[in-house]
């Protein structure tokens, strides 16, 4: 069964009227109002409140993520047993408007009995959905996917 010409014209007229009504009500697009500027379009605001390199939460995050990566992706039982010689390398080494980072280095004792250098940075707003700080890290000699190659150099400032 086909739609008759009068019914089709009526539907078309209703759709045109509805589109015109929406265009009139919404009006032209304008700039952000003061509320939007002060709430939604604030731009980067960093307070540089980043934990120290020895922060236990940062070190335990590295330890847990290392174990997960080794076990899940490389089928390895390798784990970080302890951290040693942790020190800060740089704090906000780039321009003022960039995301604040604290670069750290040290060494880790892994479950295979070896000491290896570790390079990591604690990043403001680098955590889950930017709700808090996050950690990016690399253990020299065990960067199996070459994310920070060569020898974790790209994890340093």
N, C-alpha and C positions, 0 to 999 in steps of 0.2 A: 504494500500500500504506500503510495507516495503522498508527500505533503502537498496540499493544494497551494496555489499561488497566493491567495489571500492570507493564509496562515504563515507562509514563508515571509511575506512582506511585513506582517505584524511582528514576527520575531526579530527580523532585521531592524525594524524601526525601534523596538525596545532596546536592542543591543546598542544602537547608535546613541539613543537617548541616555542610556546608562553610562556609556563612555564619555559623553559630553558632560554629564553631571559630575563624574569623578574628576574630570579635568578642571571644571570650574571650582569645585570644592577644594581640591588640593592646591591649586594655584601654582605659580612658578617656583622652581627650586631656589632656595636662598642660601645665604651663608649660615654657618652655625650660629645659633643664638648664644648669649652669654652662659647659660646653663650648660649647653653642650661643650663649649670651649673650656669651662672650668672643671667638667667632670669627665667627658669622654675623649676629648682631644688634647690631653695634657702634655703629651710628648714624654721624653725620657726624664724621669726624676729618680736619681740614684742618691742614696744617702751614705754609700760606702761602708755600711755596717756588715762587714764580712768577718767570719770567725778566723782565728789564728790558725796557722798551719798545723799545730798540735791538737786541734779540736778533735776530741774523741769521736764525735758524730761523723766528721769528715773521714777520718781514718777507718771507721767501721763501715762506712758506705763503700769506700774503695775495696776493703776486704771482702765484703759481701758480693759486690758486683764482679770482682775478679773471680771469685769462686763460681758464680753463676755463669759467667762467660766461658770459663774453662770447662765446666761440666756440661753445659747445654750445647755449646757450639763446637768445642774441640774434643769432647769425650775424654777429658783429662781430670784427674783427681787433684791436680795441683792447687794449693791453697796458700794464702799469705798467713804466716804464723805470727810475725811481729814486725814492727816498724822501728827504725833506728836513724839517728843523725838527721832528724827532720829540721829544716830551716827554711826561712823565707828567701826567695830569690828576687822578687820584684812585687811592687804593689802599684796598680794602675800605671803601667809603663807607657801607655799610649795617650792620645789626645783626651782632653777633658770630657767630651760628650760620649765617650765610649762606655760600654758596660764595665763596671769595676770588677777587677779580678786580682786575686792574690796568688802569685805563682810560688810554688814550693818544690823542694826536692828533698830527697833522703834515700834511704835504702830499705828494702824489705827482705825478710828471711822467709823463703818459700818452703813448702813441705818437702821438697826434694833435697833440702839441706844447703842450698846456695843462697848467697846474699846477692841481690840485684838492685841497681839504681831504680828509683821511681820518681817520675815527674808528674806533678798534678797542679791544677788550679782550682781555687774556690771562687765561684762566679756568683755575683749578686743576681738575684731573680733567675737563676739557672736551674732551679728545682722544678718539680711537677707543676705545670701550668703557671710557672713564674711566681709561685706563692712564697718561696723562700730561696735561699742560696742552694747551689748545686755544685757538684764536683766533676771535673774532667780529669782523667788520669791515664798514665801509661807506664807499664813496667818494662824497662829496657831488656830486650832479648826475648820478650814474650808478647810482642805486638804482632800476633800471628796474622791479623788481617791488614797489616801495614797502614793502619789509620793515622799513625803519627810518625811514619817512616821518614827519614832513616834514624834508627836508634832513638826513637821517641823525641827527636829534635823539635817536631812540630807541637809538642805539648809544652815547650818552654817559651818564654817571651821572645 
